[in-house]
Amino acid sequence: MPKIVAAVLALCSAFLIQRSLPNLPARIPVHFNGAGKPNGWGSPHTLWVLLVFQVLLAGILLSMSLWGRRFPGSIHLGTQRLSDFTPEQRERIWPLLDQMSGWLSVMTSLFFVFIIRESIQAAESSNPEFHAGWAAVLFVVGMVGLAFYYLRRISKMALAAEG
């Protein structure tokens, strides 16, 4: 399910960009300072770069479970590597690792949809501003919260499998 949601969110970003490009000026704000004021300008096609990063990061997160199957020593789960678990424990961990990576990709994609939407609104405004501080805080808290939730579940599952 999270894989489908991440894909739909990428399509939403593509739709937002495609729909907005004809209405945007030739030069749009592409970077903002801490106060939300533009301090960098570029082409409206720069928005496609955000979509590329959205898809790339979601893809990396979604491939975490596949990568872990192939190279279990490369995946760290709190204080342990995936390779530290027995093969039986790893079989029980895969579904949770897959869910965790899926929901992390959804959170990342949601953040990019927000950034793209806000960038378009700033570009269409006569007085462009970009205030995404609260969204960045929600993103970080959400990502950390998801990671802790799933790492705790994985730890409990590994301990239950030992006992």
C-alpha positions in Angstrom: 0.0 0.0 0.0 2.7 2.6 0.9 4.4 2.0 -2.5 1.2 2.9 -4.3 0.7 6.0 -2.1 4.3 7.1 -2.9 3.7 6.6 -6.6 0.4 8.5 -6.5 2.1 11.4 -4.7 4.8 11.5 -7.4 2.0 11.7 -10.0 0.4 14.5 -7.9 3.7 16.4 -8.0 4.1 15.9 -11.8 0.5 17.1 -12.3 1.0 20.2 -10.1 4.1 21.1 -12.1 2.7 20.4 -15.5 -0.5 22.3 -14.8 1.4 25.3 -13.4 4.2 25.7 -15.9 2.2 27.6 -18.6 1.1 30.2 -15.9 4.5 30.8 -14.3 6.7 33.7 -15.2 10.0 33.1 -17.0 11.9 33.6 -13.8 10.7 32.1 -10.5 12.1 32.1 -6.9 14.0 28.8 -6.5 15.7 29.5 -3.1 14.6 31.2 0.0 16.4 32.5 3.1 15.4 31.7 6.7 12.9 34.6 6.7 11.1 33.1 3.7 12.2 35.7 1.2 13.6 34.7 -2.2 17.3 34.9 -2.6 17.8 32.8 -5.7 16.0 32.8 -9.1 15.7 30.3 -11.9 13.6 28.7 -14.6 10.2 27.3 -13.8 11.6 24.0 -15.2 13.6 23.8 -12.0 10.5 22.4 -10.4 11.1 19.2 -12.3 14.4 18.8 -10.3 12.3 18.6 -7.1 10.2 15.8 -8.6 13.4 13.9 -9.6 14.6 14.2 -6.0 11.2 13.1 -4.7 11.2 10.0 -6.9 14.9 9.3 -6.2 14.6 9.5 -2.4 11.3 7.5 -2.4 13.0 4.8 -4.6 16.0 4.6 -2.3 13.8 4.2 0.8 11.6 1.6 -1.0 14.7 -0.4 -2.0 15.9 -0.6 1.6 14.2 -4.0 2.2 15.5 -5.4 -1.1 19.0 -4.1 -0.3 18.7 -5.6 3.1 18.0 -9.1 1.7 21.0 -8.9 -0.6 23.4 -7.2 1.8 22.1 -7.7 5.4 25.2 -6.2 6.9 24.5 -2.8 5.3 21.2 -2.2 7.1 21.4 -0.8 10.6 18.5 -1.3 12.9 19.2 0.8 16.0 22.2 -0.7 17.6 22.3 -3.9 15.4 22.8 -4.7 11.8 20.4 -6.9 10.0 23.1 -9.5 9.6 23.3 -9.8 13.5 19.9 -11.5 13.5 19.4 -15.2 12.8 17.9 -16.2 9.4 14.7 -17.0 11.2 14.6 -13.6 12.9 15.3 -11.9 9.6 12.4 -13.6 7.9 10.1 -12.2 10.6 11.8 -8.7 10.3 11.4 -8.4 6.4 7.7 -7.4 6.5 8.3 -4.8 9.1 11.4 -3.4 7.3 9.3 -3.3 4.1 6.5 -1.4 5.9 8.9 1.0 7.5 10.6 1.9 4.3 7.3 2.3 2.6 5.9 4.7 5.1 9.2 6.6 5.2 8.9 7.0 1.4 5.3 8.3 1.8 6.4 10.9 4.4 9.2 12.0 2.1 6.9 12.2 -0.9 4.3 14.2 1.1 7.0 16.7 2.1 8.0 17.1 -1.6 4.4 17.6 -2.7 4.2 20.4 -0.1 7.5 22.0 -1.2 6.5 21.9 -4.9 3.0 23.4 -4.1 4.5 26.1 -2.0 7.2 26.9 -4.6 4.5 27.2 -7.3 2.4 29.5 -5.0 5.4 31.7 -4.3 6.2 31.9 -8.0 2.6 33.0 -8.8 2.6 35.7 -6.1 3.6 39.3 -6.6 5.3 39.2 -3.1 6.8 35.7 -3.0 7.4 34.2 0.5 8.0 30.6 1.5 7.4 29.6 5.1 7.9 25.9 5.4 9.5 25.7 8.9 6.5 24.0 10.5 6.3 21.5 7.6 10.0 20.7 8.0 9.5 20.2 11.7 6.6 17.9 11.1 8.6 16.0 8.4 11.5 15.4 10.8 9.3 14.5 13.7 7.3 12.1 11.5 10.4 10.5 10.0 12.0 10.0 13.4 8.7 8.8 14.9 8.2 6.2 12.2 11.7 5.0 12.5 11.5 4.6 16.3 8.1 2.9 16.0 9.3 0.3 13.6 12.7 -0.2 15.2 10.9 -0.9 18.5 8.6 -3.4 16.8 11.6 -5.1 15.1 13.4 -5.3 18.4 10.4 -6.8 20.2 9.9 -9.3 17.4 13.6 -10.3 17.5 13.4 -10.8 21.3 10.2 -12.8 21.0 11.8 -15.1 18.4 14.7 -15.8 20.8 12.4 -16.7 23.7 
